[in-house]
Amino acid sequence: MSMSAFLSIPLISHYLPHLFHTQVIGEINLGLLFLVGQYAIGGAVAWRYSVQLRRLDAQAAQLALLAPGRTAPGAAR
């Protein structure tokens, strides 16, 4: 999602430049809002990725306990 939004910037600015020049409030235009929105999209993707990795870390720790001769990460041997 973030990659498609990022790659759409040069496409929109080339094929639909009037869209990015549309004034919203004062000196703020749609192009500026779109570019600033990239930070929000990137942050949301990073947050979701970290949540998913926490779930995978918990599953990996459970699997490590099932392996013969292995202990959970961080456990004393």
Secondary structure, DSSP 4 states (H G I P E B T S, - for coil): -HHHHHHHHHHHHHH-HHHHT-EEETTEEHHHHHHHHHHHHHHHHHHHHHHHHHHHHHHHHHHHHHSTT---TT---
